Amino acid sequence: MPELATQFNGVSVVAKANVYFDGSVVSHTVLLPDGQRKTLGLIRPGSFHFNTDAPERMDIIEGTCRVTIDGSREANAHAPGSHFLVPAKSGFLIEVDGGICQYICSFLG
């Protein structure tokens, strides 16, 4: 499996941040030359629920979190180098106990 890219060259970046939960979750949108859209962000300690329109892949690049995908009873722990998938028209609860969790969200649909 190829290594996760943590640097993106030749992209466009939307300057205005995506700010959620009074600033506890903040991301920036990155548009790749091939049309892919990603967000790069951070999550402060807390518990936050997100809904999805398109399927998403969330790669954790710093910090740790627990994630419960809608419809599941089990929370799974994620550390740097791990990822989780979220189906379209679904959602997930993400919990960060301490520190800051940084992620790359890839929109797959």
Summary of the structure (lengths in Angstrom):
residues: 109
radius of gyration: 13.4
end to end distance: 20.7
largest distance: 40.8
contacts: 280
relative contact order: 0.27
helix: 3%
strand: 52%
